[in-house]
Amino acid sequence: MVQDINKPWPEEWKQSFDIVHQRLSLAASGPGAKQAIQNLALNVNPGGWIQLIEAENFLNISEKGSAMYNFVQLILDLYAFMGAPTQLSNQLKPWLEESGFTNVQERTIDCLMGSLNPDRQLAKNGVYSMNVAVTGLVGFGKSK
């Protein structure tokens, strides 16, 4: 099933999941990110969990090399173009609490992407992954 993050989910899914996981697509909802979270929250059973993962807190990015800097700039430019919040991750906890969730927790995980990863295989995988991401982001940007 294909589902647009900006559209309501099927009625039969309401309160039908113990856990709902959403990764790396809330920014694609542009200015509708808060509503997208509220729509996701409707699918969670009472007492259930929602897990959101977003890549955004780019700390000390200028120290990570020019390719990473350009990649991050591409992401930030795309966010701006779509009207997505530039600090989306800072808004997730309050939005979840407004949607009725309690015991909301946040974790920031620093990930070494690309060639700077000391593990040779992870570095290779990271470069490949970033290439796929850039290609997808450029295509997504052109479609808007």
C-alpha positions as CSV (number, residue, x, y, z in Angstrom):
1,M,0.0,0.0,0.0
2,V,1.3,3.5,-0.9
3,Q,0.4,6.2,1.6
4,D,1.0,9.9,1.3
5,I,2.3,11.3,4.7
6,N,0.1,14.3,4.2
7,K,-3.2,12.4,3.9
8,P,-5.2,10.7,6.6
9,W,-4.6,7.0,7.0
10,P,-7.3,4.4,6.3
11,E,-10.2,4.5,8.9
12,E,-9.8,0.8,9.7
13,W,-6.2,1.5,10.9
14,K,-7.3,3.9,13.7
15,Q,-6.1,2.6,17.1
16,S,-4.9,-0.7,15.5
17,F,-1.2,-0.7,16.1
18,D,0.9,-1.2,19.2
19,I,3.8,0.6,17.6
20,V,4.0,3.1,14.7
21,H,7.4,3.8,13.3
22,Q,8.1,6.7,10.8
23,R,11.6,7.4,9.5
24,L,13.0,10.3,7.5
25,S,9.9,11.5,5.8
26,L,8.2,14.1,8.1
27,A,10.2,16.8,6.4
28,A,8.6,15.7,3.1
29,S,5.3,16.8,4.6
30,G,6.5,20.4,4.4
31,P,4.4,22.8,6.5
32,G,2.0,19.9,7.3
33,A,4.5,18.0,9.6
34,K,2.5,18.6,12.7
35,Q,-0.7,17.3,11.1
36,A,1.2,14.3,9.8
37,I,2.2,13.4,13.3
38,Q,-1.3,13.8,14.5
39,N,-2.5,11.5,11.7
40,L,0.1,8.9,12.7
41,A,-0.9,9.2,16.3
42,L,-4.5,8.2,15.5
43,N,-3.2,4.8,14.4
44,V,-1.7,3.9,17.8
45,N,-3.6,1.8,20.3
46,P,-4.1,3.3,23.7
47,G,-0.9,2.6,25.7
48,G,1.0,2.1,22.4
49,W,4.1,3.7,21.1
50,I,5.2,5.9,18.3
51,Q,8.8,6.2,17.1
52,L,10.0,9.0,14.9
53,I,13.5,9.2,13.4
54,E,14.6,12.3,11.6
55,A,18.1,13.4,10.4
56,E,18.6,17.0,11.1
57,N,20.9,18.2,13.9
58,F,24.0,18.7,11.8
59,L,26.6,19.7,14.4
60,N,30.0,21.1,13.3
61,I,29.2,20.2,9.8
62,S,31.9,22.4,8.3
63,E,34.4,20.2,10.0
64,K,33.1,17.0,8.2
65,G,34.4,17.9,4.8
66,S,33.0,19.7,1.7
67,A,31.0,16.7,0.4
68,M,29.1,16.4,3.7
69,Y,28.7,20.2,3.9
70,N,27.2,20.3,0.4
71,F,24.9,17.3,1.2
72,V,23.6,19.0,4.3
73,Q,23.1,22.3,2.4
74,L,21.1,20.4,-0.2
75,I,18.8,19.0,2.6
76,L,18.4,22.4,4.2
77,D,17.6,24.1,0.9
78,L,15.1,21.4,0.1
79,Y,13.4,21.8,3.5
80,A,13.2,25.6,2.8
81,F,11.8,25.0,-0.7
82,M,9.1,22.7,0.7
83,G,8.2,24.9,3.6
84,A,9.3,22.3,6.1
85,P,10.4,23.4,9.5
86,T,14.2,23.8,9.6
87,Q,14.4,22.5,13.2
88,L,11.8,19.7,12.9
89,S,13.4,17.5,15.5
90,N,13.0,20.2,18.1
91,Q,9.2,20.2,17.6
92,L,8.5,16.5,17.6
93,K,8.3,16.1,21.4
94,P,5.8,18.9,21.9
95,W,3.7,17.8,19.0
96,L,3.6,14.2,20.4
97,E,2.6,15.5,23.8
98,E,-0.2,17.6,22.2
99,S,-1.4,14.4,20.5
100,G,-1.8,12.8,23.9
101,F,1.4,10.9,24.3
102,T,3.0,10.7,27.7
103,N,6.6,9.7,28.8
104,V,7.9,11.2,25.5
105,Q,11.6,10.7,25.2
106,E,14.2,12.2,22.8
107,R,17.6,10.9,21.8
108,T,20.2,12.4,19.6
109,I,22.6,10.0,18.0
110,D,25.7,11.2,16.2
111,C,26.3,9.1,13.2
112,L,29.5,9.2,11.2
113,M,28.4,9.2,7.6
114,G,30.5,8.7,4.5
115,S,34.3,8.4,4.2
116,L,35.0,9.8,7.7
117,N,33.7,6.7,9.4
118,P,36.8,4.8,10.8
119,D,35.3,1.4,9.8
120,R,36.2,0.9,6.2
121,Q,33.1,-1.0,5.2
122,L,30.8,1.4,7.0
123,A,32.6,4.3,5.3
124,K,32.0,2.6,1.9
125,N,28.3,1.9,2.8
126,G,27.9,5.5,3.9
127,V,29.2,7.0,0.7
128,Y,26.9,4.7,-1.3
129,S,24.0,5.6,1.0
130,M,24.6,9.4,0.7
131,N,24.8,9.0,-3.1
132,V,21.4,7.3,-3.1
133,A,20.0,10.0,-0.8
134,V,21.3,12.9,-2.9
135,T,19.9,11.3,-6.1
136,G,16.5,10.8,-4.4
137,L,16.4,14.3,-2.9
138,V,17.3,16.0,-6.2
139,G,14.5,14.0,-7.9
140,F,12.1,14.8,-5.1
141,G,13.0,18.5,-5.4
142,K,12.4,18.5,-9.1
143,S,9.0,16.9,-8.7
144,K,7.7,19.8,-6.5
